[in-house]
């Protein structure tokens, strides 16, 4: 069934169309039965059965209208009602029946399965109903084949269309989100360029002119300007969703004379969204090493590909993070660890573990990948 808002909307639309069909075929079934009422040996029983089908149709229309109720108990019950009505047909209509008691009403059940469970649901339900139909016949002739063929074909076609429409809607939503995100990144990029980058460039220039401690501040401002400019450019050129992202290559680019990067022997290609975020987290960790341990402090990055999960470790040999320091920084509004590191990993469905002490600091990130 719809596993996302777009898919759910498509399925809901299909069920509204099927609801109209169910009412039409129910009216057709009841009218035809009433017209031939006197011909059946147990007509009263059939009338009660059709009354039950009418009640169940109304219940189904209400139940299928809410995505939360479109689960297997409802669909299986719907199919059981159709099969039960078919199996009751020989008793109601007698030997040599031409049409089953529910008649074309069973189409609604097949289409409901197809809309909810796509091609597989349409095929399975059509086969089961066809088998029930054939089981009540005195003899199986070629005259039955057209109805069975159309029933199976209808289930398969509607199931295929349900799958196609849901995929198309999901892709459309992803494209719209990507376009909106790209526009927002461009807007933020302009804001950063016109404000923060200009200020950092000015601080770098004035610091160099003043010399002394101001020169060191200017140098740090210059580093941040370069890093921020590169980040903005990277964010505005994020690979299209679905394009493999070379995470190993991105992490290798972070290696320097003091940063050692260890990678698997084979390329590690992941979803671009996950790849960009993981690379940004590692870059943030290395930035913390430079600023809090020292520019020449050694650091190590290890990437492991465990199949369905990536494990990334970033380690240094600094003095460690004092107890309570991260909570204090977060309370002061400095969200480097809470947002840039933990937040990114958690958004990817992963976990971030921090080990710190006199031995140094080590981050371990575990991220499920596809």
LOSEZA-117820 format. One record per residue (C-alpha): x, z, y. Coordinates in nm, 2 decimals. Layout:
+--------+--------+--------+
:      x :      z :      y :
+--------+--------+--------+
:      X :      Z :      Y :
...
+--------+--------+--------+
% end
This chain:
+--------+--------+--------+
:      x :      z :      y :
+--------+--------+--------+
:   0.00 :   0.00 :   0.00 :
:   0.11 :  -0.01 :   0.36 :
:   0.42 :   0.20 :   0.37 :
:   0.46 :   0.17 :   0.75 :
:   0.22 :   0.14 :   1.05 :
:   0.23 :  -0.24 :   1.05 :
:   0.16 :  -0.26 :   0.67 :
:  -0.12 :  -0.01 :   0.70 :
:  -0.28 :  -0.20 :   0.98 :
:  -0.27 :  -0.52 :   0.77 :
:  -0.42 :  -0.35 :   0.47 :
:  -0.70 :  -0.19 :   0.68 :
:  -0.79 :  -0.54 :   0.82 :
:  -0.80 :  -0.68 :   0.46 :
:  -1.03 :  -0.40 :   0.35 :
:  -1.27 :  -0.45 :   0.63 :
:  -1.30 :  -0.82 :   0.53 :
:  -1.34 :  -0.71 :   0.16 :
:  -1.62 :  -0.47 :   0.27 :
:  -1.82 :  -0.75 :   0.41 :
:  -1.77 :  -0.95 :   0.08 :
:  -1.87 :  -0.65 :  -0.13 :
:  -2.20 :  -0.62 :   0.06 :
:  -2.27 :  -0.99 :   0.02 :
:  -2.20 :  -1.01 :  -0.35 :
:  -2.40 :  -0.69 :  -0.41 :
:  -2.70 :  -0.83 :  -0.24 :
:  -2.66 :  -1.15 :  -0.45 :
:  -2.64 :  -0.95 :  -0.77 :
:  -2.95 :  -0.74 :  -0.69 :
:  -3.16 :  -1.04 :  -0.59 :
:  -3.07 :  -1.24 :  -0.90 :
:  -3.14 :  -0.94 :  -1.12 :
:  -3.48 :  -0.88 :  -0.96 :
:  -3.57 :  -1.25 :  -0.99 :
:  -3.50 :  -1.24 :  -1.37 :
:  -3.61 :  -0.88 :  -1.42 :
:  -3.88 :  -0.96 :  -1.68 :
:  -3.64 :  -1.14 :  -1.91 :
:  -3.43 :  -0.84 :  -2.00 :
:  -3.51 :  -0.61 :  -2.29 :
:  -3.39 :  -0.30 :  -2.11 :
:  -3.46 :  -0.40 :  -1.75 :
:  -3.52 :  -0.05 :  -1.63 :
:  -3.18 :   0.07 :  -1.75 :
:  -3.02 :  -0.23 :  -1.57 :
:  -3.21 :  -0.14 :  -1.25 :
:  -3.07 :   0.21 :  -1.26 :
:  -2.73 :   0.07 :  -1.32 :
:  -2.76 :  -0.15 :  -1.02 :
:  -2.88 :   0.14 :  -0.81 :
:  -2.56 :   0.32 :  -0.92 :
:  -2.35 :   0.02 :  -0.82 :
:  -2.52 :   0.02 :  -0.48 :
:  -2.44 :   0.38 :  -0.43 :
:  -2.08 :   0.33 :  -0.54 :
:  -2.04 :   0.03 :  -0.31 :
:  -2.15 :   0.24 :  -0.01 :
:  -1.90 :   0.52 :  -0.12 :
:  -1.62 :   0.26 :  -0.17 :
:  -1.69 :   0.11 :   0.18 :
:  -1.65 :   0.45 :   0.33 :
:  -1.35 :   0.55 :   0.12 :
:  -1.15 :   0.23 :   0.16 :
:  -1.19 :   0.25 :   0.54 :
:  -0.93 :   0.53 :   0.56 :
:  -0.57 :   0.47 :   0.45 :
:  -0.54 :   0.83 :   0.34 :
:  -0.81 :   0.78 :   0.07 :
:  -0.67 :   0.44 :  -0.05 :
:  -0.48 :   0.60 :  -0.34 :
:  -0.48 :   0.54 :  -0.72 :
:  -0.78 :   0.77 :  -0.80 :
:  -1.01 :   0.56 :  -0.58 :
:  -0.88 :   0.23 :  -0.71 :
:  -0.89 :   0.33 :  -1.08 :
:  -1.24 :   0.47 :  -1.04 :
:  -1.35 :   0.15 :  -0.87 :
:  -1.21 :  -0.05 :  -1.17 :
:  -1.37 :   0.19 :  -1.42 :
:  -1.72 :   0.14 :  -1.25 :
:  -1.68 :  -0.24 :  -1.28 :
:  -1.57 :  -0.23 :  -1.64 :
:  -1.85 :   0.02 :  -1.73 :
:  -2.11 :  -0.21 :  -1.58 :
:  -1.97 :  -0.51 :  -1.77 :
:  -1.98 :  -0.31 :  -2.10 :
:  -2.34 :  -0.21 :  -2.03 :
:  -2.45 :  -0.57 :  -2.00 :
:  -2.53 :  -0.65 :  -2.37 :
:  -2.76 :  -0.35 :  -2.39 :
:  -2.95 :  -0.45 :  -2.07 :
:  -2.96 :  -0.82 :  -2.11 :
:  -2.96 :  -0.85 :  -2.49 :
:  -2.77 :  -1.10 :  -2.70 :
:  -2.65 :  -1.43 :  -2.57 :
:  -2.62 :  -1.31 :  -2.21 :
:  -2.51 :  -1.57 :  -1.97 :
:  -2.39 :  -1.34 :  -1.69 :
:  -2.28 :  -0.98 :  -1.69 :
:  -2.48 :  -0.71 :  -1.52 :
:  -2.25 :  -0.68 :  -1.21 :
:  -2.19 :  -1.05 :  -1.18 :
:  -1.98 :  -1.15 :  -0.89 :
:  -1.97 :  -0.79 :  -0.77 :
:  -1.65 :  -0.74 :  -0.96 :
:  -1.47 :  -0.97 :  -0.72 :
:  -1.46 :  -0.68 :  -0.47 :
:  -1.28 :  -0.46 :  -0.71 :
:  -1.01 :  -0.73 :  -0.78 :
:  -0.96 :  -0.80 :  -0.42 :
:  -0.93 :  -0.43 :  -0.34 :
:  -0.66 :  -0.39 :  -0.60 :
:  -0.49 :  -0.70 :  -0.46 :
:  -0.50 :  -0.57 :  -0.10 :
:  -0.37 :  -0.23 :  -0.20 :
:  -0.12 :  -0.31 :  -0.47 :
:  -0.04 :  -0.67 :  -0.38 :
:   0.02 :  -0.94 :  -0.64 :
:   0.07 :  -0.70 :  -0.93 :
:  -0.26 :  -0.52 :  -0.85 :
:  -0.46 :  -0.84 :  -0.82 :
:  -0.32 :  -0.98 :  -1.14 :
:  -0.37 :  -0.65 :  -1.35 :
:  -0.72 :  -0.59 :  -1.23 :
:  -0.83 :  -0.95 :  -1.28 :
:  -0.69 :  -0.95 :  -1.64 :
:  -0.86 :  -0.61 :  -1.72 :
:  -1.20 :  -0.72 :  -1.59 :
:  -1.17 :  -1.06 :  -1.76 :
:  -1.08 :  -0.89 :  -2.09 :
:  -1.39 :  -0.66 :  -2.05 :
:  -1.60 :  -0.97 :  -1.98 :
:  -1.48 :  -1.15 :  -2.29 :
:  -1.53 :  -0.85 :  -2.51 :
:  -1.91 :  -0.84 :  -2.45 :
:  -1.96 :  -1.21 :  -2.54 :
:  -2.09 :  -1.31 :  -2.88 :
:  -1.86 :  -1.61 :  -2.87 :
:  -1.59 :  -1.72 :  -2.64 :
:  -1.64 :  -2.08 :  -2.51 :
:  -1.47 :  -2.30 :  -2.26 :
:  -1.76 :  -2.25 :  -2.02 :
:  -1.63 :  -1.90 :  -1.95 :
:  -1.28 :  -2.03 :  -1.85 :
:  -1.36 :  -2.14 :  -1.49 :
:  -1.49 :  -1.80 :  -1.38 :
:  -1.20 :  -1.62 :  -1.54 :
:  -0.95 :  -1.86 :  -1.39 :
:  -1.10 :  -1.82 :  -1.04 :
:  -1.10 :  -1.44 :  -1.07 :
:  -0.74 :  -1.43 :  -1.18 :
:  -0.64 :  -1.69 :  -0.92 :
:  -0.82 :  -1.50 :  -0.65 :
:  -0.65 :  -1.17 :  -0.73 :
:  -0.31 :  -1.33 :  -0.74 :
:  -0.35 :  -1.53 :  -0.42 :
:  -0.49 :  -1.23 :  -0.22 :
:  -0.22 :  -1.01 :  -0.36 :
:   0.04 :  -1.25 :  -0.25 :
:  -0.11 :  -1.28 :   0.09 :
:  -0.13 :  -0.90 :   0.13 :
:   0.24 :  -0.88 :   0.05 :
:   0.33 :  -1.16 :   0.28 :
:   0.12 :  -1.03 :   0.57 :
:   0.26 :  -0.68 :   0.53 :
:   0.62 :  -0.81 :   0.53 :
:   0.55 :  -1.03 :   0.83 :
:   0.40 :  -0.75 :   1.02 :
:   0.69 :  -0.52 :   0.94 :
:   0.94 :  -0.79 :   1.05 :
:   0.75 :  -0.85 :   1.37 :
:   0.75 :  -0.47 :   1.45 :
:   1.13 :  -0.45 :   1.38 :
:   1.19 :  -0.75 :   1.61 :
:   0.98 :  -0.60 :   1.88 :
:   1.17 :  -0.26 :   1.85 :
:   1.50 :  -0.44 :   1.85 :
:   1.41 :  -0.64 :   2.16 :
:   1.29 :  -0.32 :   2.34 :
:   1.60 :  -0.13 :   2.24 :
:   1.83 :  -0.42 :   2.36 :
:   1.65 :  -0.43 :   2.69 :
:   1.68 :  -0.05 :   2.73 :
:   2.05 :  -0.07 :   2.64 :
:   2.10 :  -0.34 :   2.90 :
:   1.92 :  -0.13 :   3.16 :
:   2.13 :   0.18 :   3.08 :
:   2.44 :  -0.03 :   3.08 :
:   2.37 :  -0.14 :   3.43 :
:   2.30 :   0.21 :   3.54 :
:   2.62 :   0.34 :   3.38 :
:   2.82 :   0.05 :   3.53 :
:   2.68 :   0.10 :   3.88 :
:   2.72 :   0.48 :   3.87 :
:   2.93 :   0.66 :   3.62 :
:   3.20 :   0.39 :   3.56 :
:   3.24 :   0.34 :   3.94 :
:   3.30 :   0.72 :   3.98 :
:   3.54 :   0.74 :   3.69 :
:   3.74 :   0.45 :   3.83 :
:   3.75 :   0.62 :   4.17 :
:   3.86 :   0.95 :   4.02 :
:   4.14 :   0.77 :   3.83 :
:   4.26 :   0.59 :   4.14 :
:   4.25 :   0.90 :   4.37 :
:   4.41 :   1.11 :   4.10 :
:   4.70 :   0.87 :   4.07 :
:   4.75 :   0.88 :   4.45 :
:   4.74 :   1.26 :   4.47 :
:   4.98 :   1.32 :   4.18 :
:   5.03 :   1.65 :   4.00 :
:   4.73 :   1.80 :   3.81 :
:   4.51 :   1.55 :   3.99 :
:   4.71 :   1.27 :   3.82 :
:   4.63 :   1.42 :   3.48 :
:   4.26 :   1.44 :   3.57 :
:   4.28 :   1.08 :   3.69 :
:   4.43 :   0.97 :   3.36 :
:   4.16 :   1.15 :   3.16 :
:   3.90 :   0.98 :   3.38 :
:   4.06 :   0.65 :   3.31 :
:   4.04 :   0.71 :   2.94 :
:   3.68 :   0.80 :   2.96 :
:   3.61 :   0.49 :   3.17 :
:   3.76 :   0.26 :   2.91 :
:   3.58 :   0.44 :   2.62 :
:   3.25 :   0.44 :   2.80 :
:   3.28 :   0.07 :   2.90 :
:   3.36 :  -0.02 :   2.54 :
:   3.07 :   0.19 :   2.41 :
:   2.82 :   0.02 :   2.64 :
:   2.95 :  -0.32 :   2.54 :
:   2.93 :  -0.23 :   2.18 :
:   2.57 :  -0.10 :   2.21 :
:   2.46 :  -0.42 :   2.39 :
:   2.60 :  -0.63 :   2.11 :
:   2.48 :  -0.44 :   1.80 :
:   2.45 :  -0.68 :   1.50 :
:   2.10 :  -0.80 :   1.42 :
:   1.92 :  -0.59 :   1.17 :
:   1.98 :  -0.72 :   0.82 :
:   2.33 :  -0.85 :   0.90 :
:   2.59 :  -0.66 :   0.69 :
:   2.81 :  -0.44 :   0.90 :
:   3.18 :  -0.40 :   0.80 :
:   3.21 :  -0.02 :   0.83 :
:   3.56 :  -0.01 :   0.68 :
:   3.68 :  -0.26 :   0.94 :
:   3.52 :  -0.06 :   1.22 :
:   3.69 :   0.27 :   1.11 :
:   4.02 :   0.09 :   1.05 :
:   4.01 :  -0.01 :   1.42 :
:   4.01 :   0.36 :   1.51 :
:   4.35 :   0.41 :   1.34 :
:   4.65 :   0.48 :   1.56 :
:   5.00 :   0.62 :   1.52 :
:   4.84 :   0.97 :   1.50 :
:   4.51 :   0.88 :   1.32 :
:   4.53 :   0.79 :   0.96 :
:   4.24 :   0.60 :   0.81 :
:   4.19 :   0.58 :   0.43 :
:   3.94 :   0.32 :   0.30 :
:   3.82 :   0.20 :  -0.04 :
:   3.99 :  -0.10 :  -0.19 :
:   3.67 :  -0.31 :  -0.15 :
:   3.49 :  -0.38 :   0.18 :
:   3.21 :  -0.14 :   0.27 :
:   2.92 :  -0.33 :   0.42 :
:   2.62 :  -0.14 :   0.53 :
:   2.31 :  -0.18 :   0.74 :
:   2.42 :  -0.25 :   1.10 :
:   2.22 :   0.04 :   1.25 :
:   2.38 :   0.29 :   1.01 :
:   2.72 :   0.13 :   1.05 :
:   2.73 :   0.15 :   1.43 :
:   2.61 :   0.51 :   1.43 :
:   2.86 :   0.62 :   1.17 :
:   3.15 :   0.45 :   1.36 :
:   3.03 :   0.62 :   1.68 :
:   3.03 :   0.96 :   1.51 :
:   3.38 :   0.92 :   1.38 :
:   3.50 :   0.80 :   1.73 :
:   3.34 :   1.11 :   1.88 :
:   3.52 :   1.34 :   1.63 :
:   3.85 :   1.18 :   1.71 :
:   3.78 :   1.21 :   2.08 :
:   3.73 :   1.58 :   2.03 :
:   4.07 :   1.60 :   1.85 :
:   4.24 :   1.44 :   2.14 :
:   4.08 :   1.65 :   2.41 :
:   4.08 :   1.99 :   2.23 :
:   4.38 :   1.97 :   2.00 :
:   4.61 :   1.73 :   2.18 :
:   4.68 :   1.36 :   2.24 :
:   4.95 :   1.36 :   1.98 :
:   4.77 :   1.58 :   1.73 :
:   4.74 :   1.41 :   1.38 :
:   4.40 :   1.34 :   1.24 :
:   4.27 :   1.19 :   0.91 :
:   3.96 :   0.98 :   0.84 :
:   3.85 :   0.92 :   0.48 :
:   3.57 :   0.68 :   0.38 :
:   3.42 :   0.70 :   0.03 :
:   3.16 :   0.47 :  -0.11 :
:   2.96 :   0.64 :  -0.38 :
:   2.71 :   0.36 :  -0.43 :
:   2.39 :   0.49 :  -0.28 :
:   2.57 :   0.73 :  -0.05 :
:   2.87 :   0.72 :   0.19 :
:   3.09 :   1.01 :   0.24 :
:   3.30 :   1.02 :   0.56 :
:   3.55 :   1.30 :   0.64 :
:   3.74 :   1.36 :   0.96 :
:   4.01 :   1.63 :   0.96 :
:   4.26 :   1.77 :   1.20 :
:   4.52 :   2.05 :   1.19 :
:   4.42 :   2.22 :   1.52 :
:   4.34 :   2.59 :   1.58 :
:   3.98 :   2.54 :   1.47 :
:   3.66 :   2.60 :   1.67 :
:   3.60 :   2.97 :   1.77 :
:   3.29 :   3.13 :   1.62 :
:   2.99 :   3.08 :   1.85 :
:   3.16 :   2.82 :   2.06 :
:   2.92 :   2.53 :   1.95 :
:   2.61 :   2.74 :   2.02 :
:   2.75 :   2.84 :   2.36 :
:   2.82 :   2.47 :   2.44 :
:   2.47 :   2.37 :   2.34 :
:   2.32 :   2.65 :   2.55 :
:   2.52 :   2.51 :   2.85 :
:   2.37 :   2.17 :   2.80 :
:   2.69 :   2.02 :   2.64 :
:   2.54 :   1.84 :   2.34 :
:   2.84 :   1.65 :   2.21 :
:   2.82 :   1.81 :   1.86 :
:   2.45 :   1.87 :   1.85 :
:   2.35 :   1.52 :   1.97 :
:   2.65 :   1.28 :   1.94 :
:   2.75 :   1.40 :   1.59 :
:   2.48 :   1.60 :   1.41 :
:   2.19 :   1.42 :   1.57 :
:   2.32 :   1.07 :   1.48 :
:   2.38 :   1.16 :   1.12 :
:   2.05 :   1.34 :   1.08 :
:   1.87 :   1.04 :   1.23 :
:   2.02 :   0.83 :   0.95 :
:   1.88 :   1.08 :   0.69 :
:   2.22 :   1.23 :   0.62 :
:   2.39 :   1.56 :   0.65 :
:   2.68 :   1.68 :   0.86 :
:   2.90 :   1.97 :   0.73 :
:   3.16 :   2.15 :   0.94 :
:   3.45 :   2.35 :   0.81 :
:   3.67 :   2.51 :   1.07 :
:   3.93 :   2.79 :   1.08 :
:   4.30 :   2.84 :   1.13 :
:   4.36 :   2.55 :   0.89 :
:   4.20 :   2.31 :   1.14 :
:   3.86 :   2.14 :   1.16 :
:   3.70 :   1.91 :   0.90 :
:   3.37 :   1.72 :   0.93 :
:   3.21 :   1.58 :   0.62 :
:   2.92 :   1.33 :   0.67 :
:   2.70 :   1.22 :   0.38 :
:   2.47 :   0.93 :   0.46 :
:   2.24 :   0.74 :   0.22 :
:   2.29 :   0.37 :   0.26 :
:   2.11 :   0.05 :   0.15 :
+--------+--------+--------+
% end
